[in-house]
Amino acid sequence: MTNEQHAQNEFKVRQRSRLIPFLAWAGGKRWFVSKYAHLLPTQFNRYIEPFLGAGSVYFHLQPQEAILGDLNEELICAYRGIQFDWGALERSLKYRQRAHKDDPDYFYRTRERMPRNTVQRASRFIYLNRTCFNGIYRVNRQGKFNVPRGSKSKVVLETDSFKEISSLLQNAELRVSDFEALIDEAVEGDFVFADPPYTVRHNYNGFIKYNEILFSWEDQQRLAATLTRAAQRGVKLICTNANHESVRELYCGMEFQLIQVARNSSISAKSASRKNFEELIVLANI
């Protein structure tokens, strides 16, 4: 990509309308975009995000070429449904909103049934995310979503912009994939944003009981090794993680710059128990 193309891309990023993530997601990075967007590069080739979640950084940058991945197949299906037919998905959500309001058992029947159609699977996933308790995504040992119904009843939101999101996703490749395969594809000039589940050595953090199942300490070590290789190839990268000595030790090489930041956690059900957590931002070639 030429310098002129880079300048054009930078200008387009500044001119694009704001897109709000359509999912509520534990560990989401809206706080990062709100407070630390200045750390993000303005010029890069491909954008690669291996732990997609709600995609806050992706929707902020709105890159012209992206590889978006996650091991959560239902999450990726939600993005594919918007990418494929946003209009049908929006109509389905409107139907679900009426059913949710009229039938107290609709949530639990929907939770137990898995459609085969991509758009309906996407609609189901978004519906459950918006109406379950605290927007938490959790599955049992059989891999079935098991979060109870919450207090929120709105399924269609004023902030929904599925048409614009669908347009953006036409430039994205969506994959159900382990992070290592995606990051290993990055070459010099690409930008990787990695936001893994937070786990630390010796189980020393508040989310460990659940996150250790999703993302072990061995996975943290493998991620650090994968990002080190990428940094050495000249890949631009940012990784957010728990600010803990064991995690900092993984990124003590000369390739990385470490920044410690604080943010409020909004995961707890009671506002009084929501604490100010320190997080680590790892940068390379930025």
Number of C-alpha atoms within 10 A of each C-alpha: 8 7 9 9 12 15 13 12 18 17 12 15 18 12 9 11 12 14 19 17 23 22 19 16 19 16 17 18 17 18 15 18 17 12 11 12 14 10 13 19 15 17 20 20 21 19 23 27 25 24 21 25 24 21 20 23 21 20 19 20 21 22 24 17 18 23 21 24 24 20 17 15 12 17 21 20 22 23 23 23 21 25 23 17 15 23 15 14 24 20 13 18 22 17 13 22 18 13 14 19 14 10 9 11 12 15 21 15 10 16 19 10 10 13 12 8 11 19 25 19 21 24 27 24 21 23 25 24 22 24 22 21 16 21 20 20 17 11 11 9 6 6 8 12 16 15 20 15 21 16 11 12 15 17 22 19 11 7 10 14 16 21 15 15 20 20 14 19 24 16 15 20 13 20 19 16 17 14 21 15 12 20 25 13 11 24 18 16 18 21 29 27 22 21 20 22 23 24 29 26 16 9 14 12 15 11 14 19 12 13 18 17 11 14 16 18 19 13 17 20 16 15 19 17 15 17 28 20 16 24 21 14 15 18 24 27 28 24 18 21 23 20 21 17 10 15 20 18 10 15 19 12 10 8 17 19 15 17 12 15 14 12 13 11 16 16 17 11 10 8 10 7 11 13 13 11 13 15 17 18 21 22 22 22 18 16
